[in-house]
Amino acid sequence: MKEKKQHIDEEKRRVAQELEEQKQQEAAEAARKAAVDGLASMSSEPLLLWQAAVRLVKSYTSAASVYVANIVDEEQPEWTPPEDPEADVETDDEDAAAAAADGDTGGEADDGAPGLQDYSAKLLRYVAASPGQEFMTQLELRRPKPAEEDAAAEGGQQPQQVPVTYRILDEHMPLLEVPAVTAEPRVKFLRGFPRIGAYVAAAVPAGPAAPASGAYHAVLAADTLLPDGHGQALAQQEVSFLWDVAQALGKALDAAAAARKADAARGGSAEVVSGLAAAIAELRKAAAPAEALPEVGEDPAVAEQEEGTELSPADLIVQREAEVQHIEQRIAAGQVAANNAAAALTLEVNVLEAVVQSITSVRGAAIHALKLFSSSPPATQHVLRAVLLLLGRDPAALSSWREVSGQLHVGTFDDLAAYDATQARDAVLWKRVRAAYKAVQRPRDLEKELPQCGLGALLLQWLKQVRCVARKAAALREANAALAGAREALGKKDQQLEEAKEAKTKADEAEAAAAAAAEAEAAAAEAAEAEEGGEEAAEE
């Protein structure tokens, strides 16, 4: 009976333990389901959604590293100036030329016949990673370039294979499992050296028709690589959870894309841009016309004279007076030119301030709108990069959309408003700035990408207006320098005129003294002659 009672007690404990384990499993499953449902219902910007998905997989699985790779287009290269410097003359009418080339087909592009999505021109850019793997957000996973494959074939080397993750895109394989990465030659180790472990990647579906169309937002992946991980394959339950998280992330990204489209559908950029154009037109209309420049005669020529001889004092005075009069004419014309340049600069500065006010009025909407982009709006990215370069940001930190958009905040707009456009232009810096914003092939794309605020179009106008103000400021500095040079020349000529007058006075005085001396000498001679004649008469 004791043995029977002991057996019954052990059975009870076993059943109780099984029930407790079942409850724990059910609670864990409920927690996992709640976490997945929470992700699916999240309404946020893509970056926060990517990070939330990474945290879930990291928290509920034994994966060592978790990361998201966004599927993006190759970013457009910057504009390259022509080799002939004369063919790249920066002129005021280049804006008109760009506008003339900015065609509009008036409709949406034809995506072709329905079928599976083609990812042959896409690449994978890592956008989120678990703690300790943040370096991955600076990396891209690319296909081998044809030139690299050709070089390897010519050198007798094995051509580089397409990374295994691209099987998801090329073969439309929603789930990829690699139990042992060392057995898969297409695995690319981002740290540069092979390690032991397993790898799992799931496609993040895009849209309700994703299974049939093969449309994906991104790839959610995890690994167990040593030494950070246990090196074994993930349990099937963990793989299933990663799959569920990828599906939930797809729904959340669909909602974010829908929110971005709804935000864009409200429009507003046309009103902002047209309002700014009207304000600028009023400023230019109210500006006083430039004053006509006074006539400046020809530079007085020096009177001809024989070699080795100098001008007489009187002729030299006439020459200096003519030169002074000519310089005074130059000063009068230079003063008018400087006044015109100052007025032109003031007008362009006022126009720039109007542009800045328009940009400031949309900055909140712009920051919100840009955060909803899961990949770069190409034209806007080029203009933003140009602005950040001009504001002194490090070019090396602006190589991707993630870096560019990460620097777009209220402080950036404050720096833009405080920028001194009248300062002398840095030729090297402006070369980089122009290379960035001239990569925008169709300026009208800027309004299409952000129809709710038109930030890209406003920033492009700001860049060109800054360039215009800088030119007007340089023209004013040149006019002031020419006026200062003329005034300095006038001072020297006035001094030379005074010296000529003093020389003439001294010459006149010397001539008068010589005449008086000659007259006195003649009188003395006459007196002596008269005295001599009187003595002769007395003797007779």
C-alpha positions as CSV (number, residue, x, y, z in Angstrom):
1,M,0.0,0.0,0.0
2,K,2.9,2.3,0.8
3,E,4.4,1.6,-2.7
4,K,1.0,2.1,-4.3
5,K,0.5,5.4,-2.4
6,Q,4.0,6.6,-3.5
7,H,3.2,5.7,-7.1
8,I,0.0,7.6,-6.9
9,D,1.8,10.7,-5.4
10,E,4.4,10.6,-8.1
11,E,1.7,10.3,-10.8
12,K,-0.1,13.3,-9.3
13,R,3.2,15.3,-9.3
14,R,3.8,14.4,-12.9
15,V,0.4,15.4,-14.0
16,A,0.6,18.6,-12.0
17,Q,4.0,19.4,-13.6
18,E,2.7,18.6,-17.1
19,L,-0.3,20.9,-16.4
20,E,2.0,23.6,-15.2
21,E,4.3,23.2,-18.2
22,Q,1.2,23.3,-20.4
23,K,0.0,26.5,-18.7
24,Q,3.4,28.0,-19.1
25,Q,3.5,27.0,-22.8
26,E,0.0,28.4,-23.3
27,A,1.0,31.6,-21.5
28,A,4.2,31.9,-23.6
29,E,2.2,31.2,-26.8
30,A,-0.3,33.8,-25.8
31,A,2.4,36.3,-25.1
32,R,4.0,35.6,-28.4
33,K,0.7,35.9,-30.2
34,A,0.0,39.1,-28.4
35,A,3.4,40.5,-29.3
36,V,2.9,39.5,-33.0
37,D,-0.6,41.0,-33.0
38,G,0.7,44.2,-31.4
39,L,3.3,44.5,-34.1
40,A,0.7,44.0,-36.8
41,S,-1.4,46.7,-35.4
42,M,1.4,49.2,-34.8
43,S,1.0,52.6,-36.5
44,S,4.4,54.1,-36.8
45,E,7.3,55.0,-39.2
46,P,9.1,52.1,-40.9
47,L,12.3,52.5,-38.8
48,L,10.4,52.0,-35.6
49,L,8.6,49.0,-37.1
50,W,11.8,47.4,-38.2
51,Q,13.3,47.8,-34.8
52,A,10.2,46.4,-33.1
53,A,10.4,43.3,-35.2
54,V,14.0,42.8,-34.4
55,R,13.3,43.1,-30.6
56,L,10.5,40.5,-30.8
57,V,12.6,37.9,-32.5
58,K,15.5,38.5,-30.2
59,S,13.3,38.3,-27.1
60,Y,11.3,35.2,-28.0
61,T,13.9,33.0,-29.7
62,S,17.5,31.8,-29.0
63,A,18.9,33.7,-32.1
64,A,22.2,35.5,-31.4
65,S,21.7,38.2,-34.1
66,V,18.5,39.5,-35.7
67,Y,18.4,42.0,-38.5
68,V,16.2,43.5,-41.2
69,A,17.3,44.1,-44.8
70,N,15.2,46.6,-46.8
71,I,14.6,45.9,-50.5
72,V,15.6,49.1,-52.3
73,D,16.6,50.5,-55.7
74,E,20.1,51.4,-56.5
75,E,20.5,55.1,-55.6
76,Q,21.0,57.5,-58.5
77,P,24.6,58.7,-58.9
78,E,25.4,62.3,-58.4
79,W,25.8,64.6,-61.4
80,T,29.3,64.5,-62.9
81,P,30.6,67.8,-64.4
82,P,31.9,67.6,-68.0
83,E,35.6,67.2,-68.6
84,D,35.7,70.5,-70.6
85,P,35.5,73.3,-68.0
86,E,34.0,75.7,-70.6
87,A,31.1,73.3,-71.0
88,D,30.2,73.6,-67.3
89,V,29.7,77.3,-67.0
90,E,27.4,78.1,-64.0
91,T,24.9,80.5,-65.3
92,D,21.6,82.0,-64.2
93,D,19.7,80.4,-67.0
94,E,20.6,76.8,-66.1
95,D,17.3,76.8,-64.1
96,A,15.4,77.6,-67.2
97,A,17.2,74.8,-69.1
98,A,16.3,72.3,-66.3
99,A,12.7,73.4,-66.4
100,A,12.6,72.9,-70.2
101,A,13.9,69.4,-69.8
102,D,11.5,68.6,-67.0
103,G,8.9,66.7,-69.1
104,D,5.8,65.2,-67.7
105,T,4.0,62.2,-69.3
106,G,0.9,63.0,-67.4
107,G,0.2,59.5,-66.2
108,E,1.5,56.6,-64.2
109,A,4.2,54.3,-65.6
110,D,3.0,51.0,-67.0
111,D,4.2,48.1,-64.7
112,G,3.6,45.6,-67.5
113,A,1.6,42.4,-67.4
114,P,0.7,41.1,-63.9
115,G,3.1,38.5,-62.6
116,L,5.8,37.8,-60.0
117,Q,7.8,40.8,-58.9
118,D,11.2,41.3,-60.6
119,Y,14.0,42.1,-58.1
120,S,16.9,41.8,-60.5
121,A,17.7,45.5,-60.2
122,K,17.1,45.6,-56.4
123,L,19.6,45.4,-53.5
124,L,19.3,44.6,-49.8
125,R,20.2,47.4,-47.4
126,Y,20.3,46.6,-43.7
127,V,18.2,49.0,-41.7
128,A,17.8,47.5,-38.2
129,A,19.8,45.1,-36.1
130,S,19.9,43.6,-32.6
131,P,22.2,45.1,-29.9
132,G,25.9,44.4,-30.8
133,Q,25.2,44.2,-34.5
134,E,24.5,47.9,-35.2
135,F,27.4,47.9,-37.6
136,M,25.2,46.1,-40.1
137,T,23.0,49.2,-40.6
138,Q,25.9,50.7,-42.5
139,L,26.1,47.7,-44.9
140,E,24.5,46.5,-48.1
141,L,24.2,43.0,-49.5
142,R,24.7,43.2,-53.3
143,R,24.9,40.9,-56.2
144,P,28.3,40.5,-57.9
145,K,28.8,43.1,-60.6
146,P,29.3,41.8,-64.2
147,A,32.7,43.4,-64.3
148,E,33.8,41.5,-61.2
149,E,32.5,38.2,-62.6
150,D,34.3,38.8,-65.9
151,A,37.6,39.7,-64.1
152,A,37.3,36.5,-62.0
153,A,36.8,34.4,-65.2
154,E,39.7,36.0,-66.9
155,G,41.9,35.4,-63.9
156,G,40.9,31.8,-63.7
157,Q,39.2,32.3,-60.4
158,Q,35.8,31.0,-59.2
159,P,33.3,33.8,-59.8
160,Q,31.7,35.3,-56.8
161,Q,28.2,33.8,-56.2
162,V,25.0,35.6,-55.6
163,P,24.4,35.7,-51.8
164,V,22.0,33.1,-50.6
165,T,19.5,35.6,-49.2
166,Y,18.8,36.6,-52.8
167,R,17.1,33.2,-53.2
168,I,14.1,34.8,-51.5
169,L,13.9,37.5,-54.2
170,D,15.0,35.5,-57.2
171,E,13.1,32.3,-56.5
172,H,10.3,33.9,-54.6
173,M,11.0,31.7,-51.6
174,P,9.2,33.2,-48.6
175,L,11.2,31.3,-46.0
176,L,14.9,30.4,-46.3
177,E,16.5,28.0,-43.8
178,V,20.2,27.2,-43.7
179,P,20.8,24.8,-40.8
180,A,24.6,24.9,-41.3
181,V,26.0,28.0,-43.0
182,T,29.4,26.4,-43.6
183,A,27.7,23.9,-45.9
184,E,26.2,26.7,-48.0
185,P,28.8,28.3,-50.3
186,R,26.5,31.2,-51.1
187,V,26.4,32.5,-47.5
188,K,28.2,35.8,-47.3
189,F,29.8,36.5,-43.9
190,L,29.6,40.2,-43.3
191,R,32.4,40.3,-40.8
192,G,34.7,38.8,-43.5
193,F,35.5,35.4,-42.0
194,P,33.4,32.2,-41.8
195,R,31.7,31.1,-38.6
196,I,29.6,28.1,-37.4
197,G,25.9,28.3,-36.9
198,A,22.5,28.4,-38.6
199,Y,20.7,31.1,-40.6
200,V,17.0,31.8,-41.2
201,A,15.4,34.5,-43.3
202,A,11.7,35.3,-44.0
203,A,10.3,37.6,-46.7
204,V,8.2,40.5,-45.3
205,P,5.1,40.5,-47.6
206,A,3.9,43.7,-49.2
207,G,0.1,44.0,-49.8
208,P,-2.6,41.4,-49.5
209,A,-1.7,39.9,-52.9
210,A,1.9,39.3,-51.8
211,P,1.8,35.5,-51.9
212,A,0.7,35.5,-55.5
213,S,2.7,38.5,-56.7
214,G,5.8,37.8,-54.7
215,A,5.8,41.5,-53.5
216,Y,8.0,42.0,-50.5
217,H,8.9,45.0,-48.3
218,A,12.1,43.5,-46.8
219,V,13.8,40.4,-45.4
220,L,13.7,39.6,-41.7
221,A,16.6,37.3,-40.7
222,A,18.3,35.7,-37.7
223,D,21.3,33.6,-37.0
224,T,23.0,31.5,-34.2
225,L,26.6,32.0,-35.3
226,L,29.3,31.3,-32.8
227,P,30.7,32.7,-30.6
228,D,27.7,34.9,-29.9
229,G,25.2,32.1,-30.5
230,H,24.8,28.5,-29.7
231,G,25.7,27.4,-33.2
232,Q,22.7,25.1,-33.6
233,A,19.7,25.4,-35.8
234,L,16.7,27.2,-34.4
235,A,13.8,25.1,-33.1
236,Q,10.9,24.8,-35.5
237,Q,8.7,26.8,-33.0
238,E,11.3,29.6,-33.2
239,V,11.3,29.5,-37.0
240,S,7.5,29.6,-37.0
241,F,7.6,32.6,-34.7
242,L,10.1,34.5,-36.9
243,W,7.7,33.7,-39.8
244,D,4.8,35.2,-37.9
245,V,6.8,38.3,-37.0
246,A,7.6,38.8,-40.7
247,Q,3.9,38.5,-41.6
248,A,3.0,41.0,-38.9
249,L,5.7,43.4,-40.0
250,G,4.4,43.2,-43.5
251,K,0.9,44.3,-42.3
252,A,2.4,47.2,-40.2
253,L,4.5,48.4,-43.2
254,D,1.4,48.1,-45.4
255,A,-0.4,50.4,-43.0
256,A,2.5,52.8,-42.9
257,A,2.6,52.9,-46.7
258,A,-1.2,53.5,-46.8
259,A,-0.8,56.3,-44.3
260,R,1.9,57.9,-46.4
261,K,-0.3,57.8,-49.5
262,A,-3.2,59.2,-47.6
263,D,-1.0,62.0,-46.3
264,A,0.3,62.7,-49.8
265,A,-3.2,62.7,-51.2
266,R,-4.1,65.7,-49.1
267,G,-1.7,67.7,-51.2
268,G,-0.6,71.2,-50.3
269,S,2.7,71.5,-52.1
270,A,1.1,73.3,-55.1
271,E,-0.3,75.9,-52.8
272,V,2.9,76.4,-50.9
273,V,5.0,76.7,-54.1
274,S,2.6,78.9,-55.9
275,G,2.2,81.1,-52.8
276,L,6.0,81.5,-52.7
277,A,6.1,82.4,-56.4
278,A,3.5,85.1,-55.9
279,A,5.4,86.5,-53.0
280,I,8.6,86.6,-54.9
281,A,6.8,88.3,-57.9
282,E,5.5,91.0,-55.6
283,L,9.0,91.6,-54.2
284,R,10.5,91.9,-57.6
285,K,7.7,94.1,-58.8
286,A,8.1,96.5,-55.9
287,A,11.8,96.8,-56.3
288,A,13.0,100.2,-57.8
289,P,14.7,100.0,-61.2
290,A,18.4,100.3,-61.3
291,E,19.8,103.8,-61.7
292,A,21.5,104.6,-65.0
293,L,25.2,104.9,-64.8
294,P,26.7,108.4,-65.4
295,E,28.9,108.6,-68.5
296,V,32.6,108.3,-68.1
297,G,34.8,109.9,-70.7
298,E,37.9,108.4,-72.1
299,D,41.0,108.3,-70.1
300,P,42.9,111.6,-70.9
301,A,46.0,110.9,-73.0
302,V,49.3,112.4,-72.0
303,A,50.3,115.2,-74.3
304,E,52.9,114.2,-76.9
305,Q,56.5,115.5,-76.3
306,E,59.9,114.9,-77.5
307,E,61.9,112.1,-76.0
308,G,63.9,113.2,-73.0
309,T,61.8,116.3,-72.4
310,E,59.2,116.9,-69.7
311,L,55.8,118.7,-69.7
312,S,55.9,122.3,-68.7
313,P,54.4,123.0,-65.3
314,A,51.4,124.6,-67.0
315,D,50.8,121.6,-69.3
316,L,51.3,119.2,-66.4
317,I,48.6,121.0,-64.4
318,V,46.2,120.7,-67.3
319,Q,47.0,117.0,-67.6
320,R,46.5,116.4,-63.9
321,E,43.2,118.3,-63.8
322,A,42.0,116.2,-66.7
323,E,43.0,113.1,-64.9
324,V,41.3,114.2,-61.7
325,Q,38.1,115.0,-63.6
326,H,38.2,111.6,-65.2
327,I,38.6,109.8,-61.9
328,E,35.8,111.9,-60.4
329,Q,33.6,110.7,-63.2
330,R,34.6,107.1,-62.4
331,I,33.8,107.7,-58.7
332,A,30.4,109.0,-59.6
333,A,29.7,106.0,-61.8
334,G,31.2,103.6,-59.3
335,Q,29.0,105.0,-56.5
336,V,25.9,104.5,-58.7
337,A,27.1,101.0,-59.5
338,A,27.7,100.2,-55.8
339,N,24.2,101.6,-55.0
340,N,22.6,99.4,-57.7
341,A,24.6,96.3,-56.5
342,A,23.5,97.0,-52.9
343,A,19.8,97.3,-54.0
344,A,20.1,94.1,-56.0
345,L,21.6,92.3,-53.1
346,T,18.9,93.5,-50.7
347,L,16.2,92.3,-53.2
348,E,17.7,88.8,-53.4
349,V,18.2,88.6,-49.7
350,N,14.5,89.5,-49.2
351,V,13.6,86.7,-51.8
352,L,15.8,84.3,-49.8
353,E,14.0,85.2,-46.6
354,A,10.7,84.5,-48.3
355,V,11.9,81.1,-49.4
356,V,13.1,80.3,-45.8
357,Q,9.7,81.3,-44.4
358,S,8.0,78.9,-46.8
359,I,10.4,76.1,-45.8
360,T,9.9,76.8,-42.1
361,S,6.1,76.7,-42.6
362,V,6.2,73.1,-43.8
363,R,9.1,71.7,-41.8
364,G,6.8,69.8,-39.3
365,A,4.8,68.2,-42.1
366,A,8.0,67.4,-44.0
367,I,9.8,65.7,-41.1
368,H,6.7,63.6,-40.5
369,A,6.3,62.7,-44.2
370,L,9.9,61.7,-44.7
371,K,9.8,59.4,-41.7
372,L,7.1,57.4,-43.4
373,F,9.4,56.5,-46.4
374,S,10.8,53.0,-46.1
375,S,13.2,53.8,-48.9
376,S,14.6,57.0,-50.3
377,P,12.7,59.4,-52.5
378,P,15.6,59.8,-54.9
379,A,15.2,63.4,-56.1
380,T,14.5,64.7,-52.6
381,Q,17.5,62.8,-51.2
382,H,19.8,64.5,-53.7
383,V,18.5,68.0,-52.7
384,L,18.7,67.2,-49.0
385,R,22.2,66.0,-49.3
386,A,23.1,69.2,-51.2
387,V,21.6,71.3,-48.4
388,L,23.4,69.3,-45.6
389,L,26.7,69.7,-47.5
390,L,26.2,73.4,-47.7
391,L,25.5,73.6,-44.0
392,G,28.8,72.0,-43.3
393,R,27.9,68.3,-42.6
394,D,30.5,65.6,-43.2
395,P,30.1,64.3,-46.8
396,A,31.2,60.8,-45.6
397,A,28.1,60.7,-43.3
398,L,25.7,61.4,-46.1
399,S,26.2,58.4,-48.3
400,S,22.8,56.8,-47.8
401,W,19.2,57.7,-47.3
402,R,19.3,56.5,-43.7
403,E,22.1,58.9,-42.9
404,V,20.6,61.8,-44.8
405,S,17.1,61.5,-43.3
406,G,18.6,60.9,-39.9
407,Q,20.0,64.5,-40.0
408,L,16.7,66.0,-40.9
409,H,15.3,67.6,-37.7
410,V,14.3,71.0,-36.4
411,G,17.9,72.0,-35.7
412,T,18.7,71.5,-39.4
413,F,16.0,74.0,-40.4
414,D,17.3,76.4,-37.8
415,D,20.8,76.1,-39.3
416,L,19.3,76.7,-42.8
417,A,17.5,79.9,-41.6
418,A,20.7,81.2,-40.0
419,Y,22.9,80.5,-43.0
420,D,24.8,83.5,-44.3
421,A,24.4,83.5,-48.0
422,T,26.5,86.7,-48.5
423,Q,29.7,85.1,-47.5
424,A,32.4,84.4,-50.1
425,R,31.7,81.0,-51.8
426,D,33.9,78.1,-51.2
427,A,34.5,76.8,-54.8
428,V,35.3,73.2,-53.7
429,L,32.3,73.0,-51.4
430,W,30.0,74.4,-54.1
431,K,31.3,71.9,-56.6
432,R,30.1,69.1,-54.3
433,V,26.8,70.9,-53.7
434,R,26.1,71.4,-57.4
435,A,27.0,67.7,-58.1
436,A,24.4,66.7,-55.5
437,Y,21.4,68.9,-56.6
438,K,22.1,68.7,-60.3
439,A,21.6,64.9,-60.1
440,V,17.8,65.8,-60.0
441,Q,17.0,65.1,-63.6
442,R,13.3,66.2,-63.4
443,P,12.7,68.9,-60.7
444,R,9.0,68.2,-61.0
445,D,9.7,64.9,-59.3
446,L,10.4,66.8,-56.1
447,E,6.7,67.9,-55.8
448,K,5.5,64.4,-56.8
449,E,7.6,62.8,-54.0
450,L,6.3,65.1,-51.3
451,P,3.0,66.4,-52.6
452,Q,1.8,67.3,-49.1
453,C,4.5,69.9,-48.5
454,G,6.9,70.2,-51.5
455,L,9.9,70.4,-49.3
456,G,12.3,69.1,-52.0
457,A,11.2,71.8,-54.4
458,L,11.5,74.5,-51.7
459,L,15.0,73.3,-50.7
460,L,16.1,73.3,-54.4
461,Q,14.9,76.9,-54.7
462,W,16.7,77.8,-51.5
463,L,20.0,76.4,-52.8
464,K,19.7,78.4,-56.1
465,Q,18.6,81.5,-54.2
466,V,21.6,81.2,-51.9
467,R,23.8,80.9,-55.0
468,C,22.1,84.1,-56.4
469,V,22.6,86.0,-53.2
470,A,26.3,85.0,-53.1
471,R,26.7,86.3,-56.6
472,K,25.1,89.6,-55.8
473,A,27.2,89.9,-52.6
474,A,30.3,89.3,-54.7
475,A,29.2,91.9,-57.2
476,L,28.7,94.4,-54.4
477,R,32.1,93.6,-53.0
478,E,33.7,94.1,-56.4
479,A,31.8,97.4,-56.9
480,N,32.9,98.7,-53.5
481,A,36.5,97.6,-54.2
482,A,36.4,99.4,-57.5
483,L,35.0,102.5,-55.8
484,A,37.6,102.4,-53.1
485,G,40.3,102.0,-55.7
486,A,39.0,105.0,-57.6
487,R,38.9,107.1,-54.5
488,E,42.4,106.1,-53.6
489,A,43.5,107.0,-57.2
490,L,41.8,110.4,-56.8
491,G,43.7,111.1,-53.6
492,K,47.0,110.4,-55.4
493,K,46.0,112.5,-58.4
494,D,44.9,115.4,-56.2
495,Q,48.3,115.2,-54.5
496,Q,50.0,115.1,-57.9
497,L,48.0,118.2,-59.0
498,E,49.0,120.1,-55.9
499,E,52.6,119.1,-56.5
500,A,52.3,120.4,-60.1
501,K,50.8,123.6,-58.9
502,E,53.5,124.1,-56.4
503,A,56.1,123.3,-59.1
504,K,54.5,126.0,-61.3
505,T,54.4,128.5,-58.5
506,K,58.1,127.9,-57.8
507,A,58.8,128.1,-61.5
508,D,56.9,131.4,-61.8
509,E,58.6,132.8,-58.8
510,A,62.0,131.7,-60.2
511,E,61.1,133.2,-63.6
512,A,60.0,136.5,-61.9
513,A,63.2,136.6,-59.8
514,A,65.3,136.0,-62.9
515,A,63.4,138.7,-64.8
516,A,63.9,141.2,-61.9
517,A,67.5,140.3,-61.7
518,A,67.9,140.8,-65.4
519,E,66.1,144.1,-65.2
520,A,68.2,145.3,-62.3
521,E,71.3,144.2,-64.2
522,A,70.2,146.1,-67.3
523,A,69.5,149.2,-65.2
524,A,72.8,149.0,-63.6
525,A,74.5,148.6,-66.9
526,E,72.6,151.6,-68.3
527,A,73.5,153.6,-65.2
528,A,77.2,152.7,-65.6
529,E,77.1,153.5,-69.2
530,A,75.5,156.9,-68.5
531,E,78.1,157.7,-65.9
532,E,80.9,156.8,-68.2
533,G,79.5,159.1,-70.9
534,G,79.3,162.0,-68.4
535,E,83.0,161.6,-67.5
536,E,84.0,161.7,-71.1
537,A,82.0,164.9,-71.7
538,A,83.6,166.5,-68.7
539,E,87.1,165.7,-70.0
540,E,86.2,167.2,-73.4
